[in-house]
Amino acid sequence: LLYEVPDIAEIAEALSRFFSYNVRGKGYATIREIADHIHDYASIIGYRFMNKYTISIEIEEEVRDQYMPKMILQPLVENAVFHGLEPKEESGTVSVFVGKEKDRLAIRVQDSGMDEKELEALQVKLKEYDRTSLLPLQKHGIGMVNIYRRLRLFYGTQLEFNVTSKVGEGTQIEILVPMNMKMEEENVSGILD
């Protein structure tokens, strides 16, 4: 601000809030807090890629005070940017929706698509985690399985986790979980766990 560069000041503030959110507090947050975190992440990504990518966020008012584990939505958005949009030369959009559907909390993150081989490999990893409760040995592709693992540990069989992809249309991650889940610190892993 002293040198009259407001863009840098805004990004520095967004980075500060972003890092603070990740390391402070409990392992869960309200959807309202999570949405603010995604907005900060969108600002950082917008600046980094010179607004080539757009992150649109739609949160229904009635779910804003619902709790869920932290570090679920932002890594999904990050995955969408780096695996769905960045490999393509054209600009793109990641859409985030959180709302209520049939008494469940519905979360959808959609990008401009992964190919069918990548989708099949991801689905195999998720099924393998359900079968063995082990994370993949290879480093590439562990992020999505880790998100799935955290959700499965918290919500158990009440979790519905769907990945769909159509070439040219996009990849969508859909998560359906119960509304009004009681959050207890010992049941929800934080960023350092």
N, CA, C and O of each residue as an XYZ file, in Angstrom:
772
protein
N       0.834     -1.200      0.000
C       0.000      0.000      0.000
C       0.870      1.252      0.000
O       0.534      2.251     -0.637
N       1.992      1.192      0.719
C       2.918      2.317      0.789
C       3.423      2.697     -0.594
O       3.607      3.877     -0.891
N       3.648      1.690     -1.445
C       4.130      1.940     -2.803
C       2.999      1.959     -3.828
O       3.233      1.894     -5.035
N       1.788      2.048     -3.330
C       0.588      2.158     -4.169
C       0.463      0.989     -5.154
O       0.285      1.182     -6.356
N       0.561     -0.228     -4.606
C       0.353     -1.447     -5.387
C      -0.723     -2.253     -4.657
O      -0.415     -3.224     -3.966
N      -1.995     -1.844     -4.815
C      -3.067     -2.483     -4.044
C      -3.254     -3.972     -4.350
O      -3.676     -4.730     -3.477
N      -2.942     -4.404     -5.595
C      -3.088     -5.829     -5.930
C      -2.198     -6.697     -5.040
O      -2.631     -7.736     -4.543
N      -0.960     -6.265     -4.845
C      -0.021     -7.029     -4.027
C      -0.504     -7.029     -2.566
O      -0.405     -8.050     -1.885
N      -1.014     -5.917     -2.094
C      -1.525     -5.847     -0.722
C      -2.713     -6.790     -0.528
O      -2.810     -7.469      0.494
N      -3.618     -6.830     -1.514
C      -4.783     -7.717     -1.425
C      -4.363     -9.193     -1.430
O      -4.906     -9.990     -0.665
N      -3.410     -9.559     -2.277
C      -2.951    -10.947     -2.340
C      -2.213    -11.317     -1.062
O      -2.362    -12.433     -0.563
N      -1.415    -10.390     -0.525
C      -0.710    -10.666      0.737
C      -1.715    -10.913      1.858
O      -1.518    -11.800      2.688
N      -2.782    -10.136      1.882
C      -3.823    -10.324      2.897
C      -4.548    -11.662      2.695
O      -4.818    -12.373      3.662
N      -4.861    -12.001      1.438
C      -5.520    -13.278      1.148
C      -4.616    -14.446      1.539
O      -5.093    -15.429      2.108
N      -3.324    -14.353      1.242
C      -2.381    -15.408      1.632
C      -2.303    -15.556      3.146
O      -2.253    -16.670      3.666
N      -2.293    -14.432      3.845
C      -2.243    -14.452      5.305
C      -3.459    -15.174      5.884
O      -3.325    -16.036      6.752
N      -4.650    -14.812      5.391
C      -5.878    -15.476      5.863
C      -5.868    -16.955      5.481
O      -6.277    -17.807      6.270
N      -5.403    -17.254      4.274
C      -5.355    -18.628      3.779
C      -4.502    -19.507      4.693
O      -4.942    -20.574      5.122
N      -3.287    -19.059      4.986
C      -2.394    -19.857      5.831
C      -2.897    -19.931      7.267
O      -2.788    -20.973      7.913
N      -3.440    -18.841      7.759
C      -3.963    -18.827      9.129
C      -5.112    -19.826      9.283
O      -5.169    -20.561     10.269
N      -6.019    -19.853      8.318
C      -7.148    -20.791      8.337
C      -6.651    -22.236      8.393
O      -7.203    -23.065      9.117
N      -5.607    -22.527      7.624
C      -5.108    -23.897      7.516
C      -4.455    -24.417      8.786
O      -4.508    -25.618      9.053
N      -3.843    -23.548      9.571
C      -3.081    -24.032     10.721
C      -3.702    -23.690     12.070
O      -3.233    -24.183     13.096
N      -4.721    -22.876     12.099
C      -5.310    -22.485     13.375
C      -6.701    -23.082     13.545
O      -7.377    -23.427     12.576
N      -7.099    -23.190     14.784
C      -8.463    -23.603     15.085
C      -8.644    -25.103     15.048
O      -7.687    -25.875     15.087
N      -9.883    -25.481     14.974
C     -10.261    -26.887     15.020
C     -10.148    -27.524     13.641
O      -9.842    -26.851     12.657
N     -10.397    -28.821     13.581
C     -10.338    -29.558     12.325
C     -11.609    -29.443     11.509
O     -11.760    -30.127     10.497
N     -12.524    -28.588     11.936
C     -13.780    -28.386     11.215
C     -14.124    -26.908     11.216
O     -13.569    -26.132     11.995
N     -15.036    -26.524     10.348
C     -15.447    -25.120     10.225
C     -16.859    -25.080      9.655
O     -17.381    -26.084      9.170
N     -17.463    -23.900      9.724
C     -18.775    -23.731      9.098
C     -18.579    -23.597      7.586
O     -17.501    -23.236      7.114
N     -19.619    -23.887      6.859
C     -19.582    -23.705      5.399
C     -19.268    -22.240      5.080
O     -18.577    -21.956      4.102
N     -19.764    -21.323      5.885
C     -19.491    -19.888      5.688
C     -17.976    -19.629      5.748
O     -17.431    -18.932      4.891
N     -17.303    -20.189      6.758
C     -15.849    -20.008      6.891
C     -15.112    -20.698      5.742
O     -14.133    -20.171      5.214
N     -15.586    -21.857      5.370
C     -14.961    -22.604      4.270
C     -15.114    -21.830      2.962
O     -14.182    -21.780      2.158
N     -16.290    -21.222      2.743
C     -16.510    -20.421      1.529
C     -15.564    -19.217      1.498
O     -15.012    -18.888      0.448
N     -15.378    -18.561      2.651
C     -14.432    -17.437      2.711
C     -13.028    -17.909      2.344
O     -12.294    -17.211      1.644
N     -12.662    -19.095      2.820
C     -11.359    -19.675      2.520
C     -11.221    -19.927      1.012
O     -10.169    -19.666      0.429
N     -12.282    -20.432      0.392
C     -12.255    -20.679     -1.060
C     -12.141    -19.354     -1.818
O     -11.448    -19.280     -2.833
N     -12.816    -18.312     -1.334
C     -12.700    -16.985     -1.967
C     -11.253    -16.493     -1.918
O     -10.745    -15.955     -2.902
N     -10.585    -16.678     -0.765
C      -9.173    -16.292     -0.663
C      -8.335    -17.099     -1.651
O      -7.469    -16.549     -2.331
N      -8.595    -18.402     -1.727
C      -7.858    -19.249     -2.655
C      -8.107    -18.788     -4.102
O      -7.179    -18.748     -4.909
N      -9.348    -18.444     -4.421
C      -9.681    -17.965     -5.768
C      -8.911    -16.681     -6.098
O      -8.461    -16.502     -7.230
N      -8.760    -15.793     -5.119
C      -7.987    -14.560     -5.335
C      -6.535    -14.876     -5.650
O      -5.938    -14.284     -6.549
N      -5.974    -15.814     -4.902
C      -4.579    -16.197     -5.101
C      -4.395    -16.824     -6.482
O      -3.462    -16.476     -7.206
N      -5.282    -17.745     -6.843
C      -5.210    -18.403     -8.158
C      -5.417    -17.381     -9.272
O      -4.720    -17.413    -10.286
N      -6.380    -16.471     -9.081
C      -6.622    -15.436    -10.091
C      -5.378    -14.602    -10.346
O      -5.040    -14.307    -11.492
N      -4.703    -14.227     -9.278
C      -3.488    -13.430     -9.414
C      -2.377    -14.254    -10.058
O      -1.692    -13.779    -10.963
N      -2.200    -15.488     -9.589
C      -1.111    -16.331    -10.094
C      -1.238    -16.596    -11.592
O      -0.242    -16.580    -12.316
N      -2.469    -16.842    -12.057
C      -2.683    -17.188    -13.460
C      -3.267    -16.027    -14.261
O      -3.854    -16.240    -15.322
N      -3.111    -14.810    -13.765
C      -3.558    -13.589    -14.446
C      -5.017    -13.687    -14.892
O      -5.363    -13.335    -16.020
N      -5.862    -14.172    -13.983
C      -7.315    -14.281    -14.183
C      -7.709    -15.145    -15.375
O      -8.773    -14.958    -15.964
N      -6.844    -16.090    -15.723
C      -7.156    -17.036    -16.805
C      -8.273    -17.989    -16.369
O      -9.086    -18.424    -17.185
N      -8.298    -18.305    -15.075
C      -9.292    -19.241    -14.536
C     -10.239    -18.521    -13.591
O      -9.855    -17.603    -12.867
N     -11.474    -18.964    -13.623
C     -12.496    -18.415    -12.747
C     -12.948    -19.508    -11.787
O     -13.129    -20.660    -12.180
N     -13.126    -19.132    -10.530
C     -13.693    -20.053     -9.546
C     -15.005    -19.444     -9.093
O     -15.031    -18.433     -8.392
N     -16.106    -20.084     -9.509
C     -17.428    -19.575     -9.119
C     -17.931    -20.384     -7.929
O     -17.810    -21.609     -7.898
N     -18.494    -19.682     -6.957
C     -18.911    -20.314     -5.706
C     -20.373    -19.980     -5.447
O     -20.757    -18.812     -5.381
N     -21.181    -21.023     -5.303
C     -22.601    -20.845     -4.968
C     -22.880    -21.614     -3.678
O     -22.779    -22.840     -3.638
N     -23.229    -20.880     -2.630
C     -23.535    -21.484     -1.335
C     -24.959    -21.095     -0.974
O     -25.275    -19.909     -0.881
N     -25.815    -22.079     -0.771
C     -27.187    -21.778     -0.356
C     -27.179    -21.269      1.083
O     -26.454    -21.781      1.936
N     -27.992    -20.260      1.330
C     -28.016    -19.602      2.639
C     -28.312    -20.572      3.782
O     -27.725    -20.457      4.858
N     -29.207    -21.515      3.559
C     -29.619    -22.400      4.654
C     -28.538    -23.380      5.117
O     -28.705    -24.021      6.155
N     -27.439    -23.510      4.376
C     -26.375    -24.423      4.807
C     -25.134    -23.697      5.318
O     -24.174    -24.347      5.732
N     -25.134    -22.384      5.298
C     -23.937    -21.618      5.657
C     -23.446    -21.876      7.082
O     -22.254    -21.733      7.352
N     -24.336    -22.250      7.993
C     -23.930    -22.496      9.378
C     -23.712    -23.973      9.683
O     -23.482    -24.338     10.836
N     -23.783    -24.828      8.659
C     -23.484    -26.253      8.822
C     -21.974    -26.428      8.991
O     -21.186    -25.668      8.427
N     -21.584    -27.423      9.762
C     -20.173    -27.725      9.948
C     -19.755    -28.898      9.068
O     -20.544    -29.792      8.761
N     -18.495    -28.860      8.679
C     -17.886    -30.001      7.999
C     -16.382    -29.949      8.239
O     -15.855    -28.908      8.629
N     -15.684    -31.062      8.010
C     -14.227    -31.043      8.194
C     -13.569    -30.015      7.280
O     -13.987    -29.819      6.139
N     -12.526    -29.361      7.807
C     -11.749    -28.423      7.007
C     -10.921    -29.192      5.982
O     -10.792    -30.414      6.045
N     -10.376    -28.451      5.058
C      -9.447    -28.977      4.057
C     -10.044    -30.109      3.224
O      -9.394    -31.117      2.946
N     -11.297    -29.909      2.840
C     -11.957    -30.815      1.907
C     -12.232    -30.057      0.607
O     -11.802    -30.480     -0.466
N     -12.944    -28.945      0.709
C     -13.331    -28.198     -0.493
C     -12.139    -27.560     -1.203
O     -12.006    -27.689     -2.420
N     -11.282    -26.881     -0.468
C     -10.166    -26.186     -1.113
C      -9.259    -27.153     -1.871
O      -8.886    -26.848     -3.004
N      -8.883    -28.309     -1.302
C      -8.078    -29.241     -2.105
C      -8.807    -29.764     -3.340
O      -8.175    -30.043     -4.358
N     -10.143    -29.900     -3.259
C     -10.894    -30.311     -4.451
C     -10.816    -29.237     -5.535
O     -10.648    -29.540     -6.717
N     -10.941    -27.972     -5.109
C     -10.840    -26.862     -6.066
C      -9.423    -26.810     -6.640
O      -9.240    -26.626     -7.843
N      -8.439    -26.971     -5.783
C      -7.041    -26.971     -6.233
C      -6.799    -28.087     -7.249
O      -6.147    -27.868     -8.270
N      -7.320    -29.271     -6.973
C      -7.217    -30.395     -7.912
C      -7.840    -30.038     -9.257
O      -7.273    -30.320    -10.312
N      -9.018    -29.412     -9.203
C      -9.719    -29.038    -10.431
C      -8.900    -28.045    -11.253
O      -8.841    -28.146    -12.478
N      -8.269    -27.085    -10.574
C      -7.462    -26.086    -11.287
C      -6.241    -26.746    -11.917
O      -5.974    -26.563    -13.105
N      -5.500    -27.515    -11.119
C      -4.210    -28.021    -11.592
C      -4.311    -29.260    -12.472
O      -3.426    -29.502    -13.292
N      -5.373    -30.051    -12.318
C      -5.497    -31.255    -13.153
C      -6.563    -31.105    -14.235
O      -6.488    -31.765    -15.271
N      -7.552    -30.245    -14.006
C      -8.615    -30.075    -14.983
C      -8.401    -28.897    -15.917
O      -8.713    -28.981    -17.105
N      -7.858    -27.774    -15.378
C      -7.752    -26.558    -16.185
C      -6.340    -26.281    -16.693
O      -6.158    -25.971    -17.871
N      -5.354    -26.389    -15.830
C      -4.004    -25.967    -16.209
C      -3.431    -26.713    -17.417
O      -2.736    -26.096    -18.225
N      -3.697    -28.027    -17.575
C      -3.145    -28.711    -18.752
C      -3.700    -28.190    -20.081
O      -3.109    -28.432    -21.133
N      -4.809    -27.492    -20.040
C      -5.411    -26.972    -21.265
C      -4.898    -25.545    -21.519
O      -4.554    -24.828    -20.579
N      -4.852    -25.155    -22.754
C      -4.336    -23.826    -23.089
C      -5.375    -22.737    -22.898
O      -5.026    -21.592    -22.611
N      -6.644    -23.076    -23.054
C      -7.690    -22.062    -22.956
C      -8.050    -21.776    -21.495
O      -7.654    -22.509    -20.589
N      -8.792    -20.717    -21.290
C      -9.248    -20.373    -19.945
C     -10.322    -21.371    -19.518
O     -10.830    -22.141    -20.334
N     -10.660    -21.348    -18.232
C     -11.650    -22.296    -17.748
C     -12.245    -21.869    -16.427
O     -11.825    -20.883    -15.821
N     -13.231    -22.629    -15.996
C     -13.956    -22.319    -14.767
C     -14.053    -23.551    -13.891
O     -14.256    -24.666    -14.373
N     -13.906    -23.328    -12.598
C     -14.204    -24.339    -11.598
C     -15.445    -23.828    -10.871
O     -15.462    -22.705    -10.368
N     -16.474    -24.658    -10.822
C     -17.719    -24.285    -10.141
C     -17.827    -25.062     -8.840
O     -17.604    -26.272     -8.798
N     -18.175    -24.340     -7.774
C     -18.370    -24.941     -6.455
C     -19.805    -24.681     -6.041
O     -20.273    -23.544     -6.088
N     -20.502    -25.727     -5.638
C     -21.876    -25.603     -5.132
C     -21.963    -26.319     -3.797
O     -21.483    -27.444     -3.658
N     -22.572    -25.671     -2.818
C     -22.882    -26.324     -1.544
C     -24.315    -25.949     -1.195
O     -24.654    -24.769     -1.109
N     -25.147    -26.957     -0.995
C     -26.549    -26.698     -0.685
C     -27.198    -27.900     -0.028
O     -26.538    -28.887      0.296
N     -28.484    -27.796      0.159
C     -29.251    -28.867      0.788
C     -30.052    -29.589     -0.292
O     -30.754    -28.966     -1.089
N     -29.932    -30.921     -0.300
C     -30.712    -31.743     -1.225
C     -31.228    -32.958     -0.472
O     -30.442    -33.769      0.016
N     -32.532    -33.085     -0.376
C     -33.168    -34.223      0.297
C     -32.590    -34.449      1.691
O     -32.177    -35.559      2.026
N     -32.564    -33.399      2.492
C     -32.074    -33.448      3.874
C     -30.611    -33.849      3.997
O     -30.182    -34.300      5.059
N     -29.851    -33.691      2.939
C     -28.414    -33.957      2.989
C     -27.656    -32.726      2.526
O     -28.174    -31.910      1.764
N     -26.439    -32.607      2.990
C     -25.553    -31.548      2.538
C     -24.920    -32.021      1.235
O     -24.260    -33.059      1.201
N     -25.123    -31.263      0.173
C     -24.605    -31.629     -1.153
C     -23.478    -30.670     -1.528
O     -23.620    -29.450     -1.444
N     -22.377    -31.244     -1.936
C     -21.208    -30.468     -2.334
C     -20.810    -30.942     -3.723
O     -20.641    -32.140     -3.949
N     -20.660    -30.000     -4.659
C     -20.230    -30.353     -6.004
C     -19.123    -29.408     -6.445
O     -19.232    -28.190     -6.307
N     -18.065    -29.989     -6.973
C     -16.971    -29.217     -7.564
C     -16.820    -29.732     -8.981
O     -16.646    -30.931     -9.201
N     -16.889    -28.813     -9.951
C     -16.836    -29.218    -11.358
C     -15.804    -28.379    -12.097
O     -15.699    -27.168    -11.898
N     -15.040    -29.059    -12.964
C     -14.075    -28.367    -13.817
C     -14.345    -28.726    -15.271
O     -15.404    -29.258    -15.602
N     -13.378    -28.432    -16.133
C     -13.607    -28.673    -17.560
C     -13.156    -30.050    -18.030
O     -13.142    -30.309    -19.234
N     -12.789    -30.936    -17.115
C     -12.660    -32.333    -17.488
C     -11.303    -32.994    -17.378
O     -10.259    -32.367    -17.563
N     -11.350    -34.287    -17.069
C     -10.172    -35.158    -17.136
C     -10.524    -36.241    -18.148
O     -11.697    -36.454    -18.455
N      -9.509    -36.922    -18.664
C      -9.840    -37.949    -19.637
C     -10.306    -39.228    -18.938
O     -10.180    -39.369    -17.721
N     -10.844    -40.151    -19.732
C     -11.458    -41.363    -19.175
C     -10.457    -42.243    -18.442
O     -10.808    -42.859    -17.436
N      -9.206    -42.317    -18.926
C      -8.184    -43.125    -18.258
C      -7.905    -42.590    -16.863
O      -7.793    -43.362    -15.911
N      -7.790    -41.259    -16.735
C      -7.546    -40.650    -15.422
C      -8.714    -40.925    -14.481
O      -8.505    -41.228    -13.307
N      -9.941    -40.822    -14.987
C     -11.126    -41.078    -14.177
C     -11.142    -42.530    -13.701
O     -11.401    -42.791    -12.526
N     -10.868    -43.472    -14.599
C     -10.841    -44.887    -14.216
C      -9.780    -45.152    -13.157
O     -10.030    -45.884    -12.200
N      -8.594    -44.562    -13.318
C      -7.505    -44.756    -12.350
C      -7.907    -44.213    -10.980
O      -7.619    -44.834     -9.957
N      -8.571    -43.054    -10.955
C      -9.030    -42.477     -9.691
C     -10.069    -43.372     -9.037
O      -9.999    -43.621     -7.833
N     -11.022    -43.855     -9.805
C     -12.069    -44.714     -9.243
C     -11.481    -46.017     -8.688
O     -11.963    -46.525     -7.676
N     -10.457    -46.555     -9.332
C      -9.779    -47.753     -8.823
C      -9.132    -47.448     -7.479
O      -9.223    -48.255     -6.553
N      -8.480    -46.292     -7.359
C      -7.820    -45.915     -6.103
C      -8.840    -45.765     -4.976
O      -8.580    -46.191     -3.850
N      -9.991    -45.165     -5.262
C     -11.020    -44.990     -4.231
C     -11.571    -46.338     -3.781
O     -11.758    -46.568     -2.586
N     -11.832    -47.230     -4.738
C     -12.331    -48.570     -4.391
C     -11.282    -49.344     -3.597
O     -11.615    -50.075     -2.663
N     -10.027    -49.182     -3.969
C      -8.944    -49.872     -3.264
C      -8.838    -49.384     -1.818
O      -8.585    -50.169     -0.905
N      -9.036    -48.063     -1.621
C      -9.017    -47.548     -0.245
C     -10.156    -48.178      0.561
O      -9.943    -48.591      1.701
N     -11.359    -48.257     -0.012
C     -12.486    -48.863      0.702
C     -12.194    -50.327      1.046
O     -12.593    -50.810      2.106
N     -11.505    -51.021      0.159
C     -11.212    -52.432      0.369
C     -10.125    -52.645      1.423
O     -10.220    -53.564      2.238
N      -9.086    -51.793      1.409
C      -7.913    -52.042      2.255
C      -7.698    -51.020      3.366
O      -6.964    -51.290      4.316
N      -8.331    -49.842      3.262
C      -8.093    -48.705      4.173
C      -6.648    -48.203      4.095
O      -6.144    -47.606      5.046
N      -5.992    -48.445      2.973
C      -4.618    -47.979      2.771
C      -4.581    -46.936      1.662
O      -5.310    -47.029      0.674
N      -3.707    -45.930      1.846
C      -3.515    -44.930      0.804
C      -2.613    -45.506     -0.278
O      -1.808    -46.393      0.004
N      -2.730    -45.014     -1.527
C      -1.880    -45.522     -2.605
C      -0.399    -45.295     -2.295
O      -0.042    -44.326     -1.626
N       0.455    -46.191     -2.784
C       1.892    -46.056     -2.554
C       2.498    -44.947     -3.405
O       3.405    -44.246     -2.957
N       2.002    -44.785     -4.628
C       2.557    -43.762     -5.498
C       2.119    -42.379     -5.006
O       1.042    -42.227     -4.430
N       2.968    -41.380     -5.240
C       2.683    -40.037     -4.739
C       1.641    -39.330     -5.596
O       0.819    -38.580     -5.069
N       1.660    -39.556     -6.908
C       0.715    -38.871     -7.791
C      -0.696    -39.424     -7.569
O      -0.899    -40.638     -7.584
N      -1.646    -38.551     -7.368
C      -3.033    -38.982     -7.224
C      -3.449    -39.296     -5.799
O      -4.555    -39.790     -5.577
N      -2.589    -39.022     -4.832
C      -2.934    -39.338     -3.448
C      -3.882    -38.297     -2.855
O      -4.611    -38.604     -1.911
N      -3.887    -37.071     -3.389
C      -4.702    -35.987     -2.834
C      -6.183    -36.322     -2.767
O      -6.818    -36.143     -1.728
N      -6.729    -36.805     -3.863
C      -8.156    -37.124     -3.915
C      -8.471    -38.292     -2.980
O      -9.503    -38.286     -2.308
N      -7.602    -39.280     -2.934
C      -7.836    -40.421     -2.056
C      -7.747    -39.979     -0.596
O      -8.488    -40.484      0.248
N      -6.858    -39.053     -0.296
C      -6.746    -38.538      1.072
C      -8.018    -37.789      1.484
O      -8.487    -37.930      2.614
N      -8.567    -37.000      0.572
C      -9.828    -36.302      0.843
C     -10.925    -37.330      1.096
O     -11.688    -37.211      2.054
N     -10.997    -38.328      0.240
C     -11.987    -39.393      0.379
C     -11.811    -40.115      1.718
O     -12.790    -40.397      2.408
N     -10.568    -40.411      2.078
C     -10.267    -41.096      3.343
C     -10.779    -40.287      4.538
O     -11.427    -40.831      5.432
N     -10.485    -38.993      4.544
C     -10.929    -38.148      5.664
C     -12.446    -38.122      5.752
O     -13.008    -38.214      6.844
N     -13.113    -37.999      4.611
C     -14.579    -37.998      4.615
C     -15.137    -39.337      5.073
O     -16.085    -39.385      5.857
N     -14.548    -40.425      4.584
C     -15.010    -41.767      4.954
C     -14.807    -42.003      6.456
O     -15.671    -42.580      7.115
N     -13.665    -41.557      6.996
C     -13.413    -41.715      8.428
C     -14.429    -40.950      9.268
O     -14.854    -41.424     10.321
N     -14.815    -39.774      8.804
C     -15.744    -38.966      9.575
C     -17.202    -39.398      9.388
O     -17.934    -39.552     10.365
N     -17.618    -39.593      8.141
C     -19.033    -39.861      7.863
C     -19.357    -41.348      7.738
O     -20.528    -41.727      7.760
N     -18.343    -42.188      7.609
C     -18.582    -43.626      7.497
C     -19.425    -43.964      6.282
O     -19.220    -43.418      5.198
N     -20.372    -44.865      6.470
C     -21.216    -45.309      5.357
C     -22.258    -44.267      4.961
O     -22.974    -44.450      3.976
N     -22.347    -43.179      5.719
C     -23.286    -42.113      5.359
C     -22.738    -41.214      4.252
O     -23.454    -40.357      3.734
N     -21.476    -41.409      3.892
C     -20.848    -40.642      2.816
C     -21.223    -41.221      1.464
O     -21.153    -42.432      1.254
N     -21.621    -40.349      0.550
C     -21.770    -40.715     -0.859
C     -20.798    -39.834     -1.623
O     -20.888    -38.608     -1.553
N     -19.868    -40.441     -2.354
C     -18.796    -39.731     -3.046
C     -18.786    -40.204     -4.495
O     -18.460    -41.359     -4.770
N     -19.141    -39.319     -5.418
C     -19.251    -39.691     -6.829
C     -18.334    -38.833     -7.684
O     -18.255    -37.619     -7.499
N     -17.646    -39.468     -8.617
C     -16.811    -38.762     -9.583
C     -17.318    -39.130    -10.971
O     -17.385    -40.307    -11.324
N     -17.673    -38.122    -11.751
C     -18.109    -38.353    -13.124
C     -17.327    -37.421    -14.040
O     -16.917    -36.334    -13.632
N     -17.127    -37.849    -15.269
C     -16.395    -37.024    -16.227
C     -16.864    -37.322    -17.630
O     -17.053    -38.478    -18.009
N     -17.051    -36.261    -18.399
C     -17.377    -36.392    -19.813
C     -16.443    -35.475    -20.578
O     -16.339    -34.286    -20.276
N     -15.774    -36.027    -21.558
C     -14.837    -35.247    -22.356
C     -15.576    -34.064    -22.973
O     -16.643    -34.229    -23.563
N     -15.011    -32.891    -22.836
C     -15.618    -31.686    -23.386
C     -16.622    -31.026    -22.460
O     -16.922    -29.844    -22.625
N     -17.150    -31.762    -21.487
C     -18.123    -31.195    -20.551
C     -17.516    -30.921    -19.188
O     -17.769    -29.871    -18.598
N     -16.719    -31.849    -18.682
C     -16.080    -31.606    -17.405
C     -16.133    -32.772    -16.449
O     -16.820    -33.770    -16.667
N     -15.377    -32.603    -15.379
C     -15.329    -33.582    -14.303
C     -16.068    -33.002    -13.116
O     -15.909    -31.826    -12.787
N     -16.872    -33.825    -12.477
C     -17.624    -33.364    -11.313
C     -17.384    -34.313    -10.144
O     -17.491    -35.532    -10.277
N     -17.057    -33.724     -9.001
C     -16.977    -34.458     -7.749
C     -18.231    -34.086     -6.977
O     -18.490    -32.906     -6.737
N     -19.005    -35.079     -6.590
C     -20.218    -34.831     -5.814
C     -20.087    -35.557     -4.482
O     -19.776    -36.747     -4.431
N     -20.332    -34.818     -3.410
C     -20.272    -35.364     -2.059
C     -21.617    -35.118     -1.400
O     -22.106    -33.988     -1.372
N     -22.211    -36.176     -0.870
C     -23.462    -36.063     -0.131
C     -23.217    -36.610      1.272
O     -22.772    -37.745      1.439
N     -23.515    -35.780      2.285
C     -23.318    -36.172      3.680
C     -24.521    -35.708      4.498
O     -25.278    -34.848      4.048
N     -24.705    -36.265      5.691
C     -25.835    -35.844      6.523
C     -25.718    -34.382      6.947
O     -24.618    -33.850      7.098
N     -26.855    -33.752      7.134
C     -26.909    -32.395      7.683
C     -26.776    -32.497      9.203
O     -27.009    -33.554      9.790
N     -26.402    -31.396      9.820
C     -26.390    -31.246     11.283
C     -25.540    -32.290     11.996
O     -25.907    -32.756     13.075
N     -24.413    -32.657     11.405
C     -23.512    -33.599     12.075
C     -22.878    -32.908     13.272
O     -22.450    -31.757     13.184
N     -22.824    -33.619     14.388
C     -22.183    -33.085     15.577
C     -20.677    -33.167     15.374
O     -20.143    -34.218     15.023
N     -20.007    -32.055     15.597
C     -18.562    -32.009     15.417
C     -17.886    -32.093     16.778
O     -18.157    -31.296     17.676
N     -17.013    -33.060     16.908
C     -16.215    -33.194     18.117
C     -14.769    -33.241     17.685
O     -14.407    -33.977     16.768
N     -13.939    -32.450     18.351
C     -12.546    -32.298     17.951
C     -11.832    -33.639     17.759
O     -11.058    -33.798     16.815
N     -12.084    -34.589     18.636
C     -11.343    -35.844     18.533
C     -11.755    -36.668     17.321
O     -11.038    -37.598     16.952
N     -12.892    -36.358     16.687
C     -13.365    -37.145     15.555
C     -12.962    -36.571     14.198
O     -13.116    -37.245     13.179
N     -12.451    -35.343     14.164
C     -12.165    -34.695     12.890
C     -10.703    -34.320     12.827
O     -10.228    -33.523     13.636
N      -9.984    -34.885     11.876
C      -8.562    -34.603     11.751
C      -8.324    -33.185     11.277
O      -9.056    -32.672     10.431
N      -7.313    -32.562     11.815
C      -6.903    -31.231     11.378
C      -5.842    -31.326     10.306
O      -5.502    -32.423      9.863
N      -5.317    -30.197      9.885
C      -4.338    -30.137      8.811
C      -3.058    -30.872      9.198
O      -2.395    -31.433      8.326
N      -2.695    -30.886     10.471
C      -1.433    -31.502     10.884
C      -1.568    -32.971     11.215
O      -0.563    -33.626     11.489
N      -2.793    -33.520     11.200
C      -3.018    -34.925     11.530
C      -2.772    -35.816     10.341
O      -2.915    -37.034     10.442
